[in-house]
Amino acid sequence: MDIRFASPWALLALALVPLVALWLSRRGGSGSVRFSSIANARLSGSSLRRRLAPLPAALRLAAVALLVIALARPQAGREKVRDVTKGIAIQMVLDRSSSMSAEMDYRGMHLDRLSVVKKVFDEFVMGNGQTLEGRPNDLIGMVAFARYADTMAPLTLGHGALLRFLDQVKIVTRRTEDGTAIGDAIALAAARLKTAEEDYARFAGEGDTKDYTITSKIIILLTDGQNNFGRWTPEEAAKLAAQWGIKIYTIGVGDAEGVTSVRTLLGTFKVPTGARVDMRPLRTVAETTGGIFRMADSDEALREVYAEIDRLEKSEVESVRYVDYREMFVPFALAALLLVVLEAIVSSTALRRIP
């Protein structure tokens, strides 16, 4: 804990205390009576009242010293560090239509595209110790879509909870839910980002920091199909996002020609899936909002795209150091007042002097 005086110049008045003591000693002088000898008087000793005679003057001097210290305004403070985080609000938009069940390479294994997207998404958020450092300072939310777009997770700094929501994203199994509503998904994610500041302030969790500034807002869209359902076209949704200052990064998942690798007893072969990434609207969406469009046909290609986004979208933490001071003059002033009252009581009672 740090101690300081807001008005240290007032302490110069302490030099007056010895002068006051000298003045009181001279002022308190008494008359004298001549005796031929005081030897017997000395043998009688000194009374308690006589020994306490200087007490009122001492109390008065102590009160003056305490008042001077109070005038100097002593303050006690403790240094504190506050992390003011400046981060990016990110909405991840994941395609979970039936076409995402096609196979895709992940570290030598063949998984469905959605599983690969989810695993590399995890690495993007939490880091993988290699090419991806993670996004600990960013607000991240999630929208998933097939025929309909749904908010799967609100914007949050609690990324552990976000990944638990990610586990719930599954490929649709009902025909009535299947489809690819890219435009509606973009519009929903943009609407969530538009109110990001208000939503975060209202729903900030225990692990979130209140001193948070959103420096930019982006959408990362991952899809392997063509827009064939929904109210909004991708181009219309992109214009809406651009009006709100939201940048969109679009990633086409899979092969641009609409083929996938299939393992058989005779080896691995590429076969057509019947669906291909419609690159034109994805490229238009990215260009309209100032983002980029990339294709990714493997987990390594996805990591490269995320690494590129990492380089383009940086967040930062600023540590602000300050000292929180508390005024301490009141105890000194009260102590001085008590000494003055005590001096007045003593001087008018037990140690009263009669001229």
Protein Blocks (a to p, Z undefined) as FASTA:
>chain_A
ZZddfblmlmmmmmmmmmmmmmmmmmmpccddddfbfklmmmnopafklmmmmmmmmmmm
mmmmmmmmmmnopaddddddddddddddddddddfbfklmpccdeehiacdfklmmmmmm
mmmmnogoimbnbjfkbccdddddffbccdfbdcdfblmlmmmmmmmpccdfbfklgccd
fklmmmmmmmmmmmmmmmmmmmocfkbcfbbcdfbdcdddddfbdcfedjbdfklmmmmm
mmnopacddddedjfklpacdddfkbccdddehiacdfklmmmmmmmnopacdddfbfkl
mmmmmmmmmmmmccddddddddddddfklmmmmmmmmmmmmmmmmmmmmmoccZZ
